[in-house]
Each structure stands twice: as structure tokens, then as C-alpha cells.
Amino acid sequence: MNFTRKASFTLALAIGLTSAPVAWSAEAVIEEMVIVGVRENRVSKGATGLAMDFKDTPQSISVISQEMMESFGASDINSALSLSPGLRVERIETNRSNYTARGFDIRNTQVDGVGMTNSWGIVRGDFDTYGYEKIEVVRGANGLLTGTGNASGTVNFVRKRPTNSAQGEVRATAGSWDSRRLEADYSTPFNAGGNWAGRAVIATEESDSYLDGRSDERTFLYGVIDGQLTENSTLAIGVSYNDSNTDGNLWGALVFANNDGTQAEWDVGASTAQDWAFWNVETQTAFIEYAYYLPNDWELEASYNYRSSEEDNQLFYVYTIGGLDPDTGLGLYGWPGSYPGESNADIFEVSLTGGYEAFGAEHELMLGINYAKGSTDEAIRAVAPTDPAFAALPAFPYGMDVVAEPSWGPATVYNEREDKLTRISGATRLHFASFKAIFGFNAIDFERTATSLETPMAEDEISPYIGFTFDVNEDFVAYASYSDIYEPQDKYDFDEQYLAPTKGKNYELGVKTEWLDDRLLATLAVFKAEQLGIGTRAGTNDNGRTYYTGQDVYSEGIELEMAGQINDYTTVSFGATYIDLEDKNGDTTYTWIPEERLTFAVYQEVPSLPGLTLGLTGSWQSETSNGDSNHAIPVKQGSYLLADAFARWNFSDDSYVQANVSNITDEKHITSLYWVGYYGADRNYSLSYAYKF
């Protein structure tokens, strides 16, 4: 049975299961100002595309609010996601990061619930968070959201939207390493009735670094307009621009392997970069959303999202063959590289959601179709193998000017890739008193063509999703969920051919309970997953390129999370995760993932000092290790705790000052052992002033 027939059969089956007649009213009563509710009362659609409260979603969900990001100075995505329980930011280089949850790479990202493409699972450049109201993290397999999935999770970025009244803010921040940041955010209705409104956001930032010779610049622009087209339809249009530029960036990070089998130790600011190194990434997005409100609270939504990204770089990688001499610091060799690239993505989505009556109760239904097309051009500026940049290097640490800039050749495209993904999905939530069941499916057709492929790839798959919740009482919910795993991979084998898609299964059991008059939500989850044939870094091939092999990985663990208000003055968040990762032989694998991780955050308004708010956040992780890609010895990072704090004083209704301290204890740590990384920032400070109007 081909994809079209399978998808049609599955769609018909889903509709048949829920084929009780829907009571359509001949006279639709729709408020003229539907858009008011849409602007201020948006509800997350969780793991299924159905609008559900987090407590009723049969998966673990965390939210990073705008207030949390602003309070702890999380102006970039890496800093923001570091605040999420159960998620780890692997800062593998200064300009490339990877996100993991439950032991696997997070490759599924969304913006306002629409799945975005994310090649390699690696994020290049620095992306600003000022354009988002909040960030949601759904942990576990989540194929219904994006069309493909693995056992890690999905990150959903929720854009800022126009407000119902005119309001705005400006903020200025200065801090360590001569960092400077300016922000402005303004929203206003365009007419007295408020039918149409717009919002404009701008942020610009410059900073030197604790790393020798590094400096960063970032500019972010975002604009959105939404409003009432007719009495029962709305339209939203938005664009964004993110320009991230870095000089003196790391490529491949530090080398920790000594030739006597010991692990090298460097200053926190140590860098292998040269002064001609840079990495610039420019990203543009645009979107259009149309919603039509049907009788009886049914809603038809259509959207188009566009994303383009261009990057240019000059990079310098260092490696060792037999390890560094701990006495002389010699043993490193250079490898220059320049890999400009361009990618574009077009994503169309149509969905229908609403309620229907069957078996004497009201139920919910979601049906959707999505088409995504993405293209990527990978280029290289070749350097002659006789160039001095390939030679042995002076003793490390060395200066930023010890290697002359190589003679770069012209940019030549070596791989052109195009991916097409078509999916049909559906889910229904059945209500039976205290018991609720979610049945869903996701049928996809995936095609890939590339100059590096001997033959085009063509895959089709149908994955089920099943979830159950049981209301033990009004405050206590037990849940269970199951999802198939299917994900095409972008990683190459030794012969530079793409690996086959990874497949598997994901299970989750848990309980959710609300305390203190529903102000505090606690979640306890037990999860288990098998991910077969997942691309795992294996070494370097004869062309000097990293290659991967398919590995079977089995993950199981437990998560605890609590978030909410203890009282009128105190807001808390706490998360604890334990993960056990094994290969097919039962041996421990992926040792760069900490087995235990704790996160916490607390905000405390001081009643005796009106206007003063104090906050503390932090994370602790257990020991990690990895075999250094430059040598056979394992590189280890002991357990460590990172903590940040802020103090904010609202000295008037519309103004405040805020002081932040990051890495309070000045903890020295390696950012990631995913590829063997570099040292994280030492203690640093910032001071902000904000005016709201």
C-alpha cells in the first residue's frame, strides 16, 4: 500500500471512529472582536494539536516564561533553554550548540506550533529571545507536532503578538567584558475599535568575551500585524531578522589530551582561534496565519512560514595525533576551513479543530495537513594542502596571530540537498467522566534529493500516538502515553552517504497534581525509549570529514518537576532528572550525557520593601566523560553547580533597575563533552534599566 492510499485509509479510519454527527447551528453567533480573545488568551496545543491544559497533557511539559528570561538575563536561546528542567544545552563550540533531552538530540523545533526544519540538530549562530512571549518544552517522542520525531522532545517558541492596548518598553543593559544591549518593544491598536493592531520589537547587542580574542554582535528585528478580516475570520502577518556575527570564534574547541594519558588544564579564557577567524549567520523569517471561526466553536487555521539562513565563516581547527606534551605544550596541528552555506524552507499547514458529541459526551477532534520543502547548499573555499596553516603549531596557549590567514580559494558548492515532507495527522480526545483517551496518527511521505546521494531517498511511514489520563480527583491526574519514533537523518556514514532513518518506540507513565489552590503544578514521569540506528559520531574519514554510524540506544529514567506559586510573593520552579542510557549489549553509552541533573529557580518579592524582587536560579549535573576525538584517553568533567542571581527594584510604576550575577561561585567547568568543548564563562555581572509606557 503506497503512502497516499495508507494516509487516506488512516484518515478515513480516524474520521470513522469519531463519526457521530456534529451539531451545526444554522445561525453562528460570533463576537465581532474575536481577535481580542485570540491576542490575550492563546492556549498551548500541547503534544497533540488539541487545546489542553498542561495538567491534562499525557507528557511532561515545561514553560520558560518571558519574565524568567528577562529576570535572569537570558537574551539568547542557549541561555533561555538552560533554564528548562530536563533539557541540556550542549555548547560544543562558541557558534554551534546542540540540545538534548532524555539522552537524545532535540531536532524538533516549532514556532507557534508549526514544525521547523533543523538540520543536524545543531544550531549555528546566536538567536535572540526578545521576540518570544515564552518557550515550551515537551519532553518525549512527539511526532504529531512535527511529522518526524525521536525520544528527546520538542521546543516550541511562542512569538509575541499585538496587545489590546497601546504599551511598550525600552531597556538598556551593560555588563562584564564591555557588553552593551538595547531593547525596545511597542504594541498598539491601529483604530479605536481595536480591530487591527501591530507590534514592533528591536534588540541590539555587542560584547567582548572572557575567551581570548572573541567578540560578538547581534541585531534582532521583529514586526507583526494582526486583525479582524471579517466578522468571523482573522489574519496575522509577521517578519523577523536575526544577524549574528562573531570574531575570534572557536571551531572544534580545546584539546585536553596529553601524550602521557593525563588530562590537560587551561585557563578559563583559553582559545585555539586566530584573529582572522569569524562566523556570521543571518536569518530571516516570515509568516502568514489565517483563522476562520466556524459555528459551535470549530476553527479552521491555515498558515505559511518561510525561513532563510545564510552563513559565512573562516575557521581554524586544531588537533593532535599523539597528544600534547604537558611539559612543552607542543603537539598541535592546524586545519583551516571555510564553509559558506545557504538554506531555505517553506512550510504550509492547514488544520481543523473543534468539538463533537458522541456516546453522550462532548469530545475534541483535530485534523491537519502539512507540507514542508527545504533546500540547503553547502559550499567550501579550498585551501592548498601546502598552506602554512596546516603545519605544526607553537606551544599552546599561543597568541591570536601565530598563523597567517590562508589563501582561500573561490566558494564551490559541493552538496545541494532538497527535502520534501508531506504529512496528514489527526487526533481525537474522548471524554468518559474521569477517564480521557487520546488517539492520534501521523502519516508522512518524505523525499530527499542531493548531489551527494547516489539515488534519491523516499520514505513513507504511519505512526500512532496513544495517550490516557485519569482524574483521580480534581487535583490529581494519572497518565500514560505511547508514540512510535521515525526520523530521517542528516548525518553521513564513512562513504558520505546519508544514514537510514532512525526508528523506535517511546513510553511514558506519570502523575500530575496541583497544590496550594492550583497555584503549584507537580509532575512525576517515568519514561522508556528505544532508538534504533541513531547516528552516532564515529571518527573522521579519508577526506577529513566527520562520519557517523547507526547505533541502537535504549533510554529509561525518571523526571520530577514542580512549578508555580507557593504564596503571593514566592514563585518557584524545580526539576530533577535521572537517565540511564545503554547500547544493544547493555553497556553504558553516551557518557557525555549526565545521569543526574537538577534545576531550580525562585523569585521572591520582599513585602517589607515594596518594589524589590530577588531571584536565584541554578543547575547541578553529575560527572560526564567522553573519548577525546584527538586522542584515546577519556576526558572527564566532574559534577558541578552553576547558579545565577538577580535583584530588581521597581522604584516607580513604570521604571526599574536590575542587577544580575552569573556563575556566582565562579565554577570552572567544560561547557560540553558532546564533542569535547571549552570552558564556560567565569563570574560576570550586568546592570539594566527599563522604562515601561
Summary of the structure (lengths in Angstrom):
residues: 693
radius of gyration: 25.6
end to end distance: 60.6
largest distance: 86.0
contacts: 2423
relative contact order: 0.13
helix: 8%
strand: 57%
